[in-house]
Amino acid sequence: MRRLLVCGLTLGLILITYRLTGQPDPKVKPGELYKPTAHPDRVILTWSADPATTASVTWRTAPQVTGPLAEIALAEDGAGFVKKATRVNATSEPLKTELHLAHYHSVTFANLQPDTPYVYRVGDGHNWSEWNQFRTAAAGPAPLEFIYLGDAQNDIYSLWSRVIRAGYVEAPRARFILHAGDLINNPNRDDQWGEWHNGAGWINRSIPSVPTPGNHEYGGRVLNSHWRPQFTLPANGIPTLPETNYYLDIQGVRVVSLDSNGQHAEQAAWLDQLLANNPQRWTVLTFHHPVLSTAKGRDNKALREAWQPIIDKHKVDLVLTGHDHTYGRSNLQTGLSTQKGGTIYVVSVSGPKMYGLEKQAWMARAAEDTQLFQVIRIDGDVLNYQARTARGVLYDAFELRKAKGKPNRLISRIPATPENRRAPKP
């Protein structure tokens, strides 16, 4: 009993140190800090089907947990919903990492009412998460707000967490958070995935995530072992890229995730067909490697040649990317030239790892050494875009307006402040 008490106190000190400093005690092995238990952790809300009538949730436990399940109910002003909750059995799969064996569980809630608040919890009948609240999407076109984040990648818990939290403070009614790849640095490092989940905390449980994979989600040509167990995403893309190439229709917007790590020609053909039959008013693409690169010595020529003609052909409104660890935003672009019509391209970064910028003619606004989050608001024929620094300071902004039979009209809202640039070397 005394030995158990000492172990308990030691673990308590480990957790206190981690929470106060944002970094694990160097004497503590990551396996101890991120060890799964019977209590659900890494709970994350996503979509795998219609955002208006379904919601998916995924979580992790120790392998000895049996009978995983979730409960869901219509949200109420009081706690009476607890007695009205419906139980849904989960599916499970094991994941053995360099640290431990865990089981990941997932459910998809179906037949939900559009634009309605729900509460859910996950567990096994004895060990439960808290009740988490979310709202389904509207069934058709409606005002939409979402957050877009570039690479998190490094020092995720200590230095990236403030950015996603600042995004929530700025846009608490966001319907989803779009992650443009490189969520972590080393693809199969369980401690880094633990930092990513801890950095977002309860935000992941209440606002659905829409992630696309970066090169750091791959080990060579192989997608990391965590991606599919921990994210429950649509399987409506090409069969060889399940849950990395997919699309969602939400409130008048088609959101498309392309996997820029390979199979560019196959995805181009798929995208061409998908956008040829697109009933949505707005189209937003996300993928990791930029069509228009911002960092020095980078250019994704093969990707641009495969995808930009399709983007131009279907008059995509907005392309959101990462990878270059700088910020760059275009005016309306068709090919490599500025036009009255065309597409807005953005490269952004939310984590602390930074590269040097190569300022180019296509950039309407650029930044170095700046952690950013972006809030996009769409209402009818108007799209409002804001990029804010980690302190919440407005750094870039524009408005897109649609008119029937005419190209989008761009209205610049760039603040009258200098660009964040490195001092030139003497």
C-alpha positions in Angstrom: 0.0 0.0 0.0 2.8 2.4 0.9 4.5 1.7 -2.5 1.3 2.3 -4.3 0.9 5.6 -2.5 4.4 6.7 -3.4 3.8 5.8 -7.1 0.5 7.7 -7.0 2.3 10.8 -5.6 5.0 10.5 -8.2 2.6 10.3 -11.1 0.7 13.3 -9.6 3.9 15.3 -9.5 4.6 14.3 -13.1 1.2 15.6 -14.2 1.5 18.8 -12.2 4.9 19.5 -13.7 3.6 18.9 -17.2 0.5 21.2 -16.7 2.5 24.0 -15.1 5.5 24.1 -17.5 3.9 22.8 -20.7 6.8 20.3 -21.0 7.2 16.8 -19.5 9.7 16.3 -16.7 12.9 15.2 -18.5 13.3 12.4 -16.1 9.9 10.9 -17.1 9.6 8.6 -20.0 6.9 9.7 -22.6 5.3 6.3 -22.2 4.4 7.1 -18.6 2.9 10.4 -19.5 0.9 9.3 -22.5 -0.1 5.8 -21.3 -3.8 5.0 -22.1 -6.1 4.1 -19.2 -9.6 2.9 -18.8 -10.8 6.6 -18.9 -11.4 7.9 -22.5 -8.9 10.4 -23.8 -8.0 12.0 -27.2 -11.7 12.4 -27.8 -12.3 14.2 -31.1 -15.4 15.1 -33.1 -15.3 14.8 -36.9 -17.7 14.0 -39.8 -17.7 10.9 -42.0 -21.0 11.7 -43.7 -23.6 14.5 -43.9 -22.7 17.3 -41.4 -26.4 18.2 -41.0 -27.6 14.7 -39.9 -24.5 12.9 -38.6 -21.5 13.3 -36.4 -18.6 11.0 -35.7 -16.5 10.8 -32.6 -13.3 8.9 -31.9 -11.4 8.2 -28.6 -8.7 6.1 -27.1 -8.5 3.8 -24.1 -6.3 1.0 -22.7 -6.7 -2.3 -24.4 -8.4 -4.0 -21.5 -11.6 -1.8 -22.0 -14.4 -3.9 -23.4 -17.8 -2.9 -24.6 -17.0 0.7 -25.7 -20.0 2.9 -26.4 -21.3 6.4 -26.7 -24.5 8.1 -25.6 -26.2 11.1 -27.3 -29.2 13.2 -26.5 -30.8 16.5 -27.6 -29.3 19.3 -25.5 -31.5 20.8 -22.9 -31.2 23.8 -20.6 -31.0 21.5 -17.6 -29.6 18.0 -17.0 -32.7 16.1 -17.8 -31.2 14.9 -21.1 -29.1 12.4 -19.2 -32.1 10.1 -18.7 -33.1 10.4 -22.4 -29.8 9.6 -24.0 -29.5 6.9 -26.7 -26.7 4.4 -26.5 -24.6 3.5 -29.6 -22.1 0.7 -29.6 -18.6 1.6 -30.9 -16.2 -0.2 -33.2 -12.6 -0.6 -32.1 -9.2 -1.2 -33.5 -5.8 -1.7 -31.8 -2.9 0.6 -32.4 0.6 -0.5 -31.2 3.0 2.5 -31.0 6.6 2.8 -29.9 5.2 3.6 -26.4 2.3 1.2 -25.8 -0.7 -0.7 -27.1 -4.0 1.3 -27.1 -7.5 0.7 -28.5 -9.2 3.4 -30.6 -13.0 3.5 -30.6 -15.4 5.3 -32.9 -19.1 5.8 -33.5 -21.1 7.8 -36.0 -24.3 9.3 -34.7 -26.9 9.2 -37.5 -30.5 10.5 -38.1 -29.7 13.8 -36.2 -31.8 16.9 -36.7 -30.1 19.7 -38.7 -29.0 22.9 -37.0 -29.7 21.4 -33.5 -27.5 21.3 -30.3 -26.7 17.8 -29.1 -24.7 16.4 -26.1 -22.7 13.2 -26.1 -20.3 11.2 -24.0 -18.1 8.2 -24.6 -17.0 5.4 -22.4 -17.7 1.8 -21.4 -20.6 2.1 -19.0 -18.4 2.7 -16.0 -15.7 5.1 -17.2 -17.1 8.1 -19.0 -15.9 11.3 -20.6 -17.7 14.5 -19.7 -20.9 15.4 -21.7 -19.7 17.4 -24.7 -22.0 19.7 -26.6 -22.0 20.4 -30.4 -24.4 21.7 -33.0 -25.2 19.9 -36.3 -24.9 21.9 -39.5 -27.9 23.4 -41.2 -29.5 21.3 -44.0 -29.0 23.9 -46.7 -27.2 27.2 -47.4 -26.8 29.2 -44.2 -24.2 31.6 -42.7 -21.0 29.6 -42.0 -17.9 30.3 -40.0 -14.8 28.1 -39.7 -11.2 28.3 -38.5 -8.2 27.4 -40.8 -4.8 26.5 -39.3 -1.5 25.8 -41.1 1.2 23.5 -39.8 1.3 23.0 -36.0 4.2 20.5 -36.2 6.7 21.4 -33.5 6.5 22.3 -29.7 2.8 21.5 -30.1 1.6 21.6 -26.6 3.9 24.4 -25.3 3.8 26.8 -28.3 1.0 25.8 -30.7 -1.9 25.4 -28.2 -2.3 29.1 -27.7 -3.0 29.6 -31.4 -5.9 27.2 -31.7 -7.3 28.5 -28.4 -7.0 32.1 -29.7 -8.9 31.0 -32.8 -11.7 29.7 -30.6 -11.8 32.9 -28.7 -12.2 34.9 -31.9 -14.7 32.4 -33.5 -16.5 30.5 -30.8 -19.4 29.7 -33.2 -17.1 28.1 -35.8 -18.7 25.0 -37.3 -15.4 23.3 -37.9 -11.6 23.7 -37.7 -9.6 23.0 -40.9 -6.0 21.7 -40.4 -3.8 22.0 -43.6 -1.4 19.2 -42.8 1.8 18.6 -40.7 -0.2 18.4 -37.5 2.9 16.8 -35.9 6.6 16.4 -36.8 7.4 12.7 -36.7 4.6 10.6 -38.1 4.5 7.7 -35.7 5.5 9.5 -32.5 2.7 8.8 -30.1 3.8 11.6 -27.7 3.5 14.2 -30.4 0.0 13.1 -31.2 -0.7 13.3 -27.4 0.6 16.9 -27.5 -1.7 17.7 -30.4 -4.8 16.4 -28.7 -3.8 18.0 -25.4 -3.1 21.3 -27.0 -6.6 21.6 -28.5 -8.2 20.0 -25.4 -12.0 20.2 -25.2 -12.2 22.2 -28.4 -11.6 19.0 -30.3 -14.6 17.5 -28.5 -17.1 20.2 -29.4 -16.0 21.6 -32.8 -15.5 19.1 -35.6 -12.0 18.8 -37.1 -11.4 18.6 -40.9 -7.7 17.6 -41.3 -5.7 17.0 -44.5 -2.3 15.2 -44.3 1.0 16.8 -44.8 4.4 15.2 -45.6 5.0 14.8 -41.8 2.0 12.6 -41.6 3.8 10.2 -43.9 6.8 8.0 -43.3 8.2 7.7 -46.7 5.2 6.9 -48.9 3.2 5.3 -46.0 0.6 7.2 -44.1 1.3 7.2 -40.4 -0.4 4.5 -38.3 -2.3 7.1 -36.1 -4.3 8.8 -38.9 -7.1 6.4 -39.6 -7.6 5.1 -36.1 -7.9 8.6 -34.5 -9.9 10.4 -37.2 -13.2 9.2 -38.6 -13.5 10.9 -41.9 -15.4 10.5 -45.2 -14.5 7.6 -47.5 -15.9 9.3 -50.6 -12.6 10.1 -52.4 -10.5 7.8 -54.6 -10.3 4.3 -53.0 -6.5 4.3 -52.7 -6.5 7.4 -50.5 -9.2 6.6 -47.9 -9.8 9.4 -45.3 -7.2 11.7 -46.8 -8.8 12.5 -50.1 -12.5 13.4 -49.4 -15.2 16.1 -49.5 -17.9 17.5 -47.4 -20.9 19.7 -48.3 -21.9 22.1 -45.5 -24.3 25.1 -45.6 -23.7 25.9 -49.2 -20.0 25.2 -49.3 -18.2 22.3 -50.8 -15.0 21.6 -48.8 -12.5 19.3 -50.5 -9.4 17.7 -49.0 -6.7 16.6 -51.5 -3.8 14.5 -50.4 -0.8 16.4 -51.9 1.7 13.7 -51.0 1.0 11.6 -54.2 -1.4 10.3 -56.8 -1.8 13.8 -58.2 -3.1 12.8 -61.6 -5.7 10.4 -60.1 -6.9 13.1 -57.7 -7.0 15.7 -60.6 -9.4 13.4 -62.5 -11.5 12.9 -59.4 -11.6 16.6 -58.6 -12.6 17.5 -62.2 -15.6 15.2 -62.0 -16.5 16.3 -58.5 -16.5 20.0 -59.3 -18.3 19.4 -62.6 -21.3 18.3 -60.5 -21.1 20.8 -57.7 -24.4 22.2 -56.5 -22.8 24.4 -53.8 -22.4 28.2 -54.1 -18.8 28.2 -52.7 -15.9 25.8 -53.2 -12.9 25.6 -50.7 -10.0 23.3 -51.3 -7.4 22.3 -48.7 -4.2 20.4 -49.2 -0.7 20.7 -47.7 1.8 21.5 -50.4 1.1 25.0 -51.9 0.4 25.5 -55.6 2.1 28.9 -55.1 5.1 28.5 -52.7 6.2 31.2 -50.3 9.4 29.9 -48.8 12.9 30.2 -50.3 13.9 27.3 -52.6 10.5 25.7 -52.8 8.3 25.1 -55.8 5.8 22.3 -56.3 5.8 22.5 -60.1 4.4 19.0 -60.7 1.5 19.5 -58.3 0.7 22.9 -59.8 0.7 21.5 -63.3 -1.6 18.7 -62.3 -4.1 20.7 -60.2 -4.2 24.3 -61.1 -5.9 23.8 -64.5 -8.7 22.0 -62.7 -8.9 24.8 -60.1 -9.0 27.4 -62.9 -11.5 25.4 -65.0 -14.0 25.2 -62.1 -13.4 28.7 -60.7 -12.6 27.4 -57.2 -13.0 30.3 -54.7 -10.3 29.6 -52.1 -7.3 27.2 -51.7 -5.9 26.8 -48.1 -2.5 25.2 -47.7 0.5 25.0 -45.4 4.0 23.4 -45.6 6.1 26.6 -46.2 6.1 27.9 -42.6 5.6 31.5 -43.7 2.4 33.4 -44.7 1.4 34.4 -48.2 -1.9 35.3 -49.7 -2.7 36.0 -53.4 -5.2 38.2 -55.1 -7.5 36.5 -57.6 -5.2 34.2 -59.6 -5.7 32.3 -62.9 -2.6 30.3 -63.7 0.3 32.5 -62.6 -1.3 35.8 -63.5 -3.6 38.1 -61.6 -7.1 38.3 -63.3 -10.4 39.9 -62.6 -11.7 36.5 -61.8 -9.8 33.5 -60.4 -8.9 31.9 -57.1 -7.4 33.2 -53.8 -4.5 31.1 -52.6 -3.3 31.1 -49.0 -0.2 29.6 -47.3 -0.2 29.8 -43.5 1.5 28.5 -40.4 0.2 28.1 -36.9 3.1 26.5 -35.1 6.5 28.0 -34.1 8.7 26.5 -36.8 9.6 29.3 -39.3 11.3 29.5 -42.7 12.5 32.5 -44.7 10.1 34.1 -47.2 10.7 34.7 -50.8 8.5 37.7 -51.7 6.9 37.3 -55.1 4.7 39.4 -57.3 1.6 37.2 -56.7 1.6 37.9 -52.9 -0.9 40.6 -51.8 0.2 40.1 -48.1 3.1 38.1 -46.6 4.7 37.4 -43.3 7.7 35.7 -41.7 8.1 34.5 -38.1 4.4 34.9 -37.4 2.1 32.3 -35.9 -1.4 32.8 -37.4 -4.9 31.5 -37.4 -7.6 32.4 -40.0 -11.3 32.8 -39.6 -13.5 32.6 -42.7 -17.1 33.7 -42.6 -19.5 33.0 -45.5 -23.0 34.5 -45.7 -24.9 34.2 -48.9 -22.8 35.8 -51.7 -20.2 37.3 -49.4 -17.0 35.6 -48.0 -15.0 37.4 -45.3 -11.5 36.3 -44.5 -9.3 37.4 -41.6 -5.8 36.2 -40.7 -4.9 37.0 -37.1 -1.6 36.6 -35.2 -1.3 34.4 -32.1 -2.1 37.6 -30.1 -5.3 38.0 -32.0 -4.1 41.1 -33.9 -5.6 41.5 -37.4 -2.9 40.9 -40.0 -4.7 40.3 -43.3 -8.3 40.5 -44.5 -10.3 40.6 -47.6 -13.9 40.2 -48.9 -15.1 38.1 -51.8 -18.4 38.9 -53.4 -20.3 36.8 -55.9 -22.6 38.1 -58.7 -24.5 35.8 -61.0 -22.6 35.3 -64.3 -19.7 37.4 -63.2 -16.2 36.7 -61.7 -15.8 37.1 -58.0 -15.0 40.6 -56.9 -12.2 41.0 -54.4 -12.2 43.8 -51.8 -9.0 44.2 -49.9 -9.2 44.9 -46.2 -5.4 44.7 -45.4 -4.7 46.7 -42.3 -2.4 49.7 -42.6 0.4 48.0 -40.7 3.9 46.9 -42.1 4.4 43.3 -43.0 6.2 41.1 -40.5 9.5 40.6 -42.1 13.0 39.6 -40.9 15.5 42.3 -40.8 18.0 42.1 -43.7 21.3 40.5 -42.9 24.2 43.1 -42.8 
